[in-house]
Amino acid sequence: MRQTWLPLLLAGSLALGGCQYAGLAPVVADLVNQAAGERRYADEDFGRAAAEACRGRAARHGRVAITRVEQDSSRTMRVRGTIEDPYQVQDRGFVCVFRSDGRIAEFRRDPRTQ
């Protein structure tokens, strides 16, 4: 039901043509991204959201320390950190990939300390 208006909006914006279309391009792109579930983050907000999501996922295994947050692409952030597991002699590292749609694409515990 929600996506039935999307083709009409796109067809209408394409029909405008020329300078009028160029002015509406960012608005149309934002509407398409919203309909697709894409979230828009400023760079620092994207990194903060990635760190918090990955921290929450890693907290299931013990106390978490984030060591690095780096952008892989315009749509993904890679978060590295360590998990202090009370049952392990050595802290274990983890790698987490966070997507711009707000989901964790990959989470793996690394046997090496980060």
Buried (B, 14 or more C-beta within 10 A) or exposed (E): EEEEEBEEBEEEBEEEEEEEEEEBEEEBEEBBBEEEEBBEBEEEEBBBBBBEBBBEBBEEBBEBEBEEBEEEEEBBBBBBBBBEBEEEEEBBBBBBBBBBEEEBBEBEEBEEEB
